Amino acid sequence: ALPICLSQYQVASVTLGGNRILANPTNMAVGTYILHIYQDGAGSRTLSYGTKFKWPAGVIPTLSTAAGAHDIMSFVCDGTNMYGSYMFDVK
């Protein structure tokens, strides 16, 4: 699982080298957070999410899968949950 400590970062990036789980954050605080997600040179990596991540209409996003693809997720935290939105295949 990929750990997220919200007290350390408001903007972070990760390059997926395999299928991963985005674990529930620690030290949740009210605020806005941005995560840049990159596929490695192989691509086709997936990302699953902890239970604290909530999505529009309850639809869990599927990442872009091309090698080197860049997706951006932003989250608004109310101190309990992370409410996400996303932009895929950013060039």
C-alpha positions, 0 to 999 in steps of 0.5 A: 500500500502507498501510505499518505501522511497528510501532515507532511505533504499537500502536493505529492507524486508517485510513479506506479511500478506495479498495482498498488493500494492508496491506503487511508491517510494518516493525520487527516486534516481539513484541506486540499491535496493534490496527487500526481500519478505516473505510470512507469515504462511498462504501464497498465498499472492499477490503483485501488483506494482505502475506504476514506476516499470518496468519488463523484457518484460513487464511481471509482476512477480508472487510471490511464494505462499507457506507459508514462501516462500522467493523471492528477487527482485532487482531494478535499478533506473534511478531517474524516474523508477524502473527496476526490476529483480527477484529470486523466491523461494530462499532457 
